[in-house]
Amino acid sequence: MNSPVKRGRFILAWLVAGIAVLPLSAALAFIAVSISSEAIPVLWSSSNNYGTMLGLAIIWTINGFCIGFLQKAIVKRYLRVGLGSWKVFSVLGALLAGSIAYPCLESSCFPPQFYDDRIPTEFNLTLESSRIVLLYLTVFSIAQCLALSRIASGSWRWIAAHVGSVAIAAFVSLASLTLPGAAYYDAVIAMALHALIVTLATGYTMLRMLSSPRRAAAGRHDEWAYQPALEPSSAQTIITPGDDSA
């Protein structure tokens, strides 16, 4: 992964996956909810509250699986590193993060000191949404970090990348609200900025961390072993059996 072309391909693939994961997980969640509501209608009856929680659990599970699957596939394809149970940690992280962040959508999880009545309402709404995203991604990244710490030194950078990128995205979103007509598309801008900045930051961080993995392939061939691609240099000569030129 020393070639700038290969690094560029990795970041591009990571960016495409980050953009595609939301519509992909939404489509799969819609299919799963539709099938389960037809197969087990009693769970979705309006007489109980199981339907809402089950639907959210399905959404979080599928979203975590899609993120874990795409990230693991890209890392394996371009960095030649096996992330082992990355998908499992991603699903568990999404479930835990969703369970913690969801109550903030109905009633704020933050004390009144976090709000300032002197600033416009749209600024407070942007700050509120950014805090919820920050809470979700912090919990989610901590779960993934538990898996990443087994193969990469300085795995805390994975959490820092999520926290820092959300802070940057929130700052840019607030700055964009000062533009003429921003009130009509501030939510779209905020979502797009968060997705773009978080994806780029995490892709670059993953690339840096896995450039020098903690475990070497020699002597360890488990699911977490680092398996670098074997690319013979131009100075090496490959001698095949029966070659009498040596």
C-alpha positions, 0 to 999 in steps of 0.5 A: 500500500505504498503506491499513491495509486493504491492509497487513492483506490482505497480511499475512493472505495471507502468513500463510495461505500460510505455513501452507499451504506445508507441507501443500501441499509435503508432498502434492506431494512424496508424489505426485512420489516415488510417480510416480518410484518407479513410473517408475524403480524402480531408483533406489529399490532398497534395494541403493543409497542413491540413494533417500534422497537423491533423495527428500530432493532432491525434498522440498527442491525442491518445498518451495522452489518452493512457498515461492517461488511463493506469496511471489512471487504474493502480492507481485505481487498486493498490492505490485505488485512483480515478484520476477523469478527469486525461485522459482529462488533459493528452490529453490536455497536450499532444496536448499543449506539442506537439504544442509547441515542434513540431517546434523544430523538424524542426528548433531549438527552443533554442538560439545558446548559447545552442550549443558548436562547440567544442564538437562532432556533436552526442553530440549536437544531443543528447542534442538537442533531450533531450531538445525537450523531456524535453520541451514536458514532462515539458508542459505535466506534468504541465497539469497533475499536475493541476489535481493531485494538487486536491488530492495530497499535493506537486504535484509539485513533479510530474513536478520535477520527469519528469524534473529530470529524463530527465536530468538524462537520458540525462547525461547517454545518453551522457556518453554512447556515449563514448562507442565503436561503440555507434554512431551506436545505440546512438538514440536507447539507448537515447530513451530506457533510457528516457523511462525507467528512466522517467517511473521509476521516475514518478511511484515512485513519484506517489506512494509517493504522493498518500500515503497521499492524500489531500482529505479523503473519509469521507464527500466527495464522488465526483470523486476526493475522495480518497477511500482506500482499506478496509483490516481488520487487523488480530486483527479485528474480523468480526461478521456476523448476527446470530453469537452467539459466541460473 
